[in-house]
């Protein structure tokens, strides 16, 4: 979807602004949507709890829904607090009346973060009748138990089993959430009829500022699904965004001590990171070059390096070209340090440039001797690309261009080292690129590149992705270039130009 999605929140109102439609509208905007709201109930609440609930006539809720649908294209609907069976049935009837059904995410709000009940006892059965009209339901652990008519689960495997049973019974996707479980980890999973579709790990964030977390997550999910057309990526982006908003909650000053403060819905936007975008996620870049990475694994050089059959002559030829590459690459990394916007980034890229010469080139010096080699066509093309990125003066584009050399080498080195036999003839090369120190360096390079991508505008982001993908193609060509015999290697059949 290229346009801004219109997202309708059907939920209750929280006058303290942390949950309900207030949280939904903030979440929708922060995730790149245009927010609308049909109010199901009015609450008197704050960060300490709910002191009163007023439910307007259900007929007026239907009037709100019909007014929006008559005038505005609705791309996604987030359903939150419904409160009574009559309200649930009103929303169910309205959804059935729509000619084209939008994306629908249901947060089955049964209790506030404070523990106060927000759903009448008789409304649970009506809520089950709404589920067949829903794409994803996002229950917490107690809500999942209530919807399935089961005792509350206390382990993550049990939560997944309950989610799978609910998905099969109702024909919906279930976003199972581990926030109510004990332990240092806080897992979540998108579960379908056949089982887990996508699972997400992460540390538990130690904070009491969780007011409105479920509301915010479900609103973000509805918005991002309308923008990405992919439930897996929408869930991942929504979850990462919510975790960032929880992490930043302490910077707000809302509520008295002892309560549950709200999330900082605007934290990413205020920090200049923009709205969540799959295009800006480095894991998506890595996923998108999966065919290219498979091609690298199939290159004659990598196959022979892996099983130890690579000739000393061909390895020396590779090292000679790599020594030329690394000398120039170190200068490019220094250029990234000069353009870096922060001292920490400057230190990292400058230190990495030094490592190229002081550490990695020591591997080449120990195995090489003789005259300076002539750069191959592949080496020249790769370095021209990197120098062009450096010459652009765009820090973010340059960081994207240098990243594949870090990431691909660590990926290849770690996998080859794990599968290598004792006494491998090139174990010094494998050790260099599978070392803990190199892995830490790669993680830091990814971190800075990820930060740059999330802060980039659309045009700059396209240049970053183009630079990253071009460097990855150059890595493939570099590995696939002719060996010392210069006769080619027929064991590699894929087009890498």
CORKA-V440438 format. One record per helix or strand. SS is the DSSP state (H for helix, E for strand). FROM is the first residue (numbers start at 1). LEN is the number of residues. If there is no record, write none. Layout:
SS & FROM & LEN
SS & FROM & LEN
This chain:
E & 6 & 9
H & 20 & 11
E & 34 & 13
E & 49 & 6
H & 58 & 14
E & 76 & 4
H & 85 & 13
E & 103 & 4
E & 111 & 1
E & 117 & 1
H & 123 & 11
E & 136 & 2
H & 141 & 8
H & 156 & 15
E & 173 & 5
E & 185 & 1
E & 188 & 5
E & 195 & 6
E & 203 & 1
E & 211 & 1
H & 213 & 16
H & 231 & 17
H & 249 & 3
E & 262 & 1
H & 267 & 4
H & 278 & 3
H & 282 & 7
H & 290 & 8
H & 300 & 8
H & 312 & 28
H & 343 & 25
H & 377 & 15
H & 395 & 25
H & 427 & 8
H & 436 & 20
H & 458 & 23
